[in-house]
Amino acid sequence: MIRCMTISAALLATAACSTAKVDDTANAGLPPLCRPGVSLGKVAVVPLTHWRADQKEPAVREAIAQAAINKAFEQVPCAQSVNVTAIKPNTDGEAALAAARASGADTAVQVRIEELGPIAVISIPAVWSTWSDVKFNLKAVRLGSGETLLDIARHRKVGGAFNVRGLAPLQGELETGLRDLIVAVAEK
């Protein structure tokens, strides 16, 4: 009995241990979108999905992604205004950019979501890990000149051994990943 209680206490003590791992493409280290001397003018944010073929509950994930993108782009200090469009499949990307141009936007920011979900790993002996897995690409382009201001793929995993993470943390993890690319941490 005491041994079971000791093991249970050890498991509970480690349950709060989680790590955040952020991987960027070769463009890692680029300054954020809002940096000194950059004015984006009117911004159109174009959220796109690029789910894998076996993606579970895509509509649920799209709702989470839309809410996270709306929240992350509420305050963009280098933008005159921001309009976030409805999330669409990646195949509609060109049409969404054309609509952004037609709306009078100066800058388009494409956010292509590739992964948004919890990952669970269970092994023997009784060890489990869960992760919030967020993978997206952010590309900002000046619509007038075609200049690319930022183009980076971000993969953010948060969790670890003995963590229990479901869908609930995904919105916050996506928001954090986006905000880190919009504004430098020191400026927040």
C-alpha positions as a Markdown table, in Angstrom:
| # | Residue | x | y | z |
|---|---|---|---|---|
| 1 | Met | 0.0 | 0.0 | 0.0 |
| 2 | Ile | 2.8 | 2.5 | 0.9 |
| 3 | Arg | 4.6 | 1.6 | -2.3 |
| 4 | Cys | 1.5 | 2.3 | -4.4 |
| 5 | Met | 1.1 | 5.7 | -2.6 |
| 6 | Thr | 4.8 | 6.5 | -3.2 |
| 7 | Ile | 4.5 | 5.7 | -6.9 |
| 8 | Ser | 1.2 | 7.7 | -7.1 |
| 9 | Ala | 2.8 | 10.7 | -5.4 |
| 10 | Ala | 5.8 | 10.5 | -7.7 |
| 11 | Leu | 3.6 | 10.4 | -10.7 |
| 12 | Leu | 1.6 | 13.4 | -9.5 |
| 13 | Ala | 4.7 | 15.3 | -8.7 |
| 14 | Thr | 5.9 | 14.9 | -12.3 |
| 15 | Ala | 2.5 | 15.6 | -13.9 |
| 16 | Ala | 3.1 | 19.3 | -13.9 |
| 17 | Cys | 6.4 | 18.9 | -15.8 |
| 18 | Ser | 6.0 | 20.1 | -19.4 |
| 19 | Thr | 8.3 | 21.5 | -21.9 |
| 20 | Ala | 7.8 | 23.8 | -24.9 |
| 21 | Lys | 9.8 | 22.9 | -28.0 |
| 22 | Val | 9.7 | 25.4 | -30.9 |
| 23 | Asp | 11.2 | 24.5 | -34.3 |
| 24 | Asp | 11.4 | 26.9 | -37.2 |
| 25 | Thr | 12.6 | 26.4 | -40.8 |
| 26 | Ala | 16.0 | 27.5 | -42.0 |
| 27 | Asn | 14.6 | 31.1 | -41.7 |
| 28 | Ala | 14.8 | 30.9 | -37.9 |
| 29 | Gly | 16.2 | 34.0 | -36.3 |
| 30 | Leu | 14.4 | 36.3 | -38.6 |
| 31 | Pro | 13.1 | 39.4 | -36.9 |
| 32 | Pro | 9.3 | 39.5 | -36.1 |
| 33 | Leu | 6.8 | 41.0 | -38.5 |
| 34 | Cys | 6.5 | 44.2 | -36.5 |
| 35 | Arg | 10.0 | 45.6 | -36.2 |
| 36 | Pro | 11.4 | 49.1 | -36.3 |
| 37 | Gly | 10.7 | 50.9 | -39.5 |
| 38 | Val | 8.0 | 48.5 | -40.7 |
| 39 | Ser | 4.5 | 49.7 | -41.3 |
| 40 | Leu | 2.1 | 47.1 | -42.7 |
| 41 | Gly | -0.7 | 49.5 | -43.5 |
| 42 | Lys | -4.1 | 47.8 | -43.9 |
| 43 | Val | -3.6 | 44.0 | -43.3 |
| 44 | Ala | -5.7 | 41.1 | -44.5 |
| 45 | Val | -5.0 | 37.9 | -42.6 |
| 46 | Val | -5.8 | 34.9 | -44.7 |
| 47 | Pro | -6.1 | 31.7 | -42.6 |
| 48 | Leu | -5.8 | 28.5 | -44.6 |
| 49 | Thr | -5.8 | 24.8 | -43.7 |
| 50 | His | -3.6 | 22.1 | -45.1 |
| 51 | Trp | -4.7 | 19.0 | -43.1 |
| 52 | Arg | -3.3 | 15.5 | -43.5 |
| 53 | Ala | -5.6 | 13.0 | -45.1 |
| 54 | Asp | -6.5 | 11.3 | -41.8 |
| 55 | Gln | -7.1 | 14.5 | -39.8 |
| 56 | Lys | -9.6 | 13.9 | -37.0 |
| 57 | Glu | -12.4 | 16.4 | -36.5 |
| 58 | Pro | -11.2 | 19.1 | -39.0 |
| 59 | Ala | -14.2 | 21.3 | -38.3 |
| 60 | Val | -13.4 | 21.4 | -34.6 |
| 61 | Arg | -9.8 | 22.2 | -35.3 |
| 62 | Glu | -10.8 | 24.9 | -37.8 |
| 63 | Ala | -12.9 | 26.6 | -35.2 |
| 64 | Ile | -10.0 | 26.5 | -32.7 |
| 65 | Ala | -7.6 | 27.9 | -35.4 |
| 66 | Gln | -10.0 | 30.7 | -36.4 |
| 67 | Ala | -10.4 | 31.8 | -32.7 |
| 68 | Ala | -6.7 | 31.7 | -32.1 |
| 69 | Ile | -5.9 | 33.7 | -35.3 |
| 70 | Asn | -8.6 | 36.3 | -34.5 |
| 71 | Lys | -7.1 | 36.7 | -31.0 |
| 72 | Ala | -3.5 | 36.8 | -32.1 |
| 73 | Phe | -4.1 | 39.5 | -34.6 |
| 74 | Glu | -6.4 | 41.7 | -32.4 |
| 75 | Gln | -3.5 | 44.1 | -31.7 |
| 76 | Val | -0.8 | 44.4 | -34.4 |
| 77 | Pro | 1.2 | 47.6 | -33.5 |
| 78 | Cys | 2.7 | 48.1 | -36.9 |
| 79 | Ala | -0.7 | 47.8 | -38.8 |
| 80 | Gln | -3.2 | 50.6 | -39.5 |
| 81 | Ser | -6.0 | 48.0 | -39.4 |
| 82 | Val | -6.4 | 44.2 | -39.5 |
| 83 | Asn | -9.1 | 42.2 | -41.2 |
| 84 | Val | -9.1 | 38.4 | -40.5 |
| 85 | Thr | -11.0 | 36.5 | -43.2 |
| 86 | Ala | -12.8 | 33.2 | -42.6 |
| 87 | Ile | -10.6 | 30.1 | -42.6 |
| 88 | Lys | -10.5 | 28.2 | -46.0 |
| 89 | Pro | -8.8 | 25.2 | -47.4 |
| 90 | Asn | -5.2 | 25.8 | -48.8 |
| 91 | Thr | -6.5 | 25.3 | -52.3 |
| 92 | Asp | -8.4 | 28.6 | -52.0 |
| 93 | Gly | -5.3 | 30.6 | -51.1 |
| 94 | Glu | -4.9 | 32.4 | -54.4 |
| 95 | Ala | -8.6 | 33.4 | -54.4 |
| 96 | Ala | -8.2 | 34.7 | -50.8 |
| 97 | Leu | -5.2 | 36.8 | -51.8 |
| 98 | Ala | -7.1 | 38.2 | -54.8 |
| 99 | Ala | -9.9 | 39.2 | -52.4 |
| 100 | Ala | -7.4 | 40.8 | -50.0 |
| 101 | Arg | -6.1 | 42.9 | -52.9 |
| 102 | Ala | -9.6 | 43.9 | -54.0 |
| 103 | Ser | -10.4 | 44.9 | -50.4 |
| 104 | Gly | -7.6 | 47.5 | -50.5 |
| 105 | Ala | -5.3 | 45.7 | -48.2 |
| 106 | Asp | -1.6 | 46.8 | -48.3 |
| 107 | Thr | -0.3 | 43.6 | -46.7 |
| 108 | Ala | -1.5 | 40.0 | -46.8 |
| 109 | Val | -0.6 | 37.6 | -44.1 |
| 110 | Gln | -1.2 | 34.0 | -44.9 |
| 111 | Val | -1.4 | 31.6 | -42.0 |
| 112 | Arg | -1.5 | 28.0 | -43.2 |
| 113 | Ile | -2.3 | 25.5 | -40.5 |
| 114 | Glu | -0.9 | 22.0 | -41.0 |
| 115 | Glu | -1.3 | 20.4 | -37.6 |
| 116 | Leu | -3.4 | 21.3 | -34.6 |
| 117 | Gly | -4.0 | 18.5 | -32.2 |
| 118 | Pro | -3.0 | 16.7 | -29.1 |
| 119 | Ile | -0.6 | 13.7 | -29.4 |
| 120 | Ala | -0.7 | 10.9 | -26.8 |
| 121 | Val | 2.0 | 8.3 | -26.3 |
| 122 | Ile | 1.4 | 5.4 | -23.9 |
| 123 | Ser | 4.0 | 2.8 | -23.1 |
| 124 | Ile | 4.6 | -0.1 | -20.7 |
| 125 | Pro | 5.4 | 0.3 | -17.9 |
| 126 | Ala | 2.7 | 2.8 | -17.2 |
| 127 | Val | 4.2 | 5.9 | -18.7 |
| 128 | Trp | 2.3 | 8.4 | -20.8 |
| 129 | Ser | 3.1 | 11.6 | -22.6 |
| 130 | Thr | 0.7 | 14.1 | -24.2 |
| 131 | Trp | 1.6 | 17.1 | -26.3 |
| 132 | Ser | -0.1 | 20.0 | -27.9 |
| 133 | Asp | 1.2 | 19.9 | -31.5 |
| 134 | Val | 0.8 | 23.1 | -33.5 |
| 135 | Lys | 2.4 | 23.4 | -36.9 |
| 136 | Phe | 1.8 | 26.3 | -39.3 |
| 137 | Asn | 3.4 | 28.5 | -41.9 |
| 138 | Leu | 3.2 | 32.3 | -41.7 |
| 139 | Lys | 3.9 | 34.3 | -44.9 |
| 140 | Ala | 3.5 | 38.1 | -45.0 |
| 141 | Val | 3.6 | 39.8 | -48.4 |
| 142 | Arg | 3.2 | 43.4 | -49.5 |
| 143 | Leu | 0.5 | 43.3 | -52.1 |
| 144 | Gly | 1.6 | 46.2 | -54.2 |
| 145 | Ser | 5.3 | 45.2 | -54.7 |
| 146 | Gly | 5.1 | 41.4 | -54.0 |
| 147 | Glu | 7.9 | 41.8 | -51.4 |
| 148 | Thr | 7.9 | 39.0 | -48.9 |
| 149 | Leu | 8.3 | 40.4 | -45.4 |
| 150 | Leu | 8.4 | 37.1 | -43.5 |
| 151 | Asp | 8.0 | 33.5 | -44.5 |
| 152 | Ile | 8.5 | 31.0 | -41.8 |
| 153 | Ala | 7.3 | 27.6 | -40.8 |
| 154 | Arg | 6.8 | 27.1 | -37.1 |
| 155 | His | 6.3 | 23.8 | -35.2 |
| 156 | Arg | 5.4 | 24.2 | -31.5 |
| 157 | Lys | 5.1 | 21.2 | -29.2 |
| 158 | Val | 4.2 | 21.7 | -25.5 |
| 159 | Gly | 3.7 | 18.8 | -23.1 |
| 160 | Gly | 5.7 | 15.9 | -21.8 |
| 161 | Ala | 5.6 | 12.8 | -19.6 |
| 162 | Phe | 2.6 | 12.5 | -17.3 |
| 163 | Asn | 0.9 | 15.5 | -18.8 |
| 164 | Val | -2.8 | 15.4 | -19.8 |
| 165 | Arg | -3.4 | 17.7 | -22.7 |
| 166 | Gly | -6.5 | 17.6 | -24.9 |
| 167 | Leu | -8.0 | 20.1 | -27.3 |
| 168 | Ala | -8.3 | 22.9 | -24.7 |
| 169 | Pro | -4.7 | 24.2 | -24.8 |
| 170 | Leu | -4.5 | 24.3 | -28.6 |
| 171 | Gln | -6.0 | 27.8 | -29.1 |
| 172 | Gly | -3.5 | 29.3 | -26.6 |
| 173 | Glu | -0.5 | 27.4 | -28.1 |
| 174 | Leu | -1.4 | 28.6 | -31.6 |
| 175 | Glu | -1.9 | 32.2 | -30.3 |
| 176 | Thr | 1.5 | 32.1 | -28.6 |
| 177 | Gly | 3.2 | 30.8 | -31.7 |
| 178 | Leu | 1.6 | 33.5 | -33.9 |
| 179 | Arg | 2.3 | 36.4 | -31.5 |
| 180 | Asp | 6.0 | 35.4 | -31.3 |
| 181 | Leu | 6.2 | 35.9 | -35.0 |
| 182 | Ile | 4.2 | 39.2 | -35.1 |
| 183 | Val | 5.9 | 41.1 | -32.3 |
| 184 | Ala | 9.3 | 40.6 | -30.6 |
| 185 | Val | 9.0 | 39.2 | -27.0 |
| 186 | Ala | 10.7 | 42.2 | -25.5 |
| 187 | Glu | 8.0 | 44.5 | -27.1 |
| 188 | Lys | 5.0 | 42.7 | -25.7 |
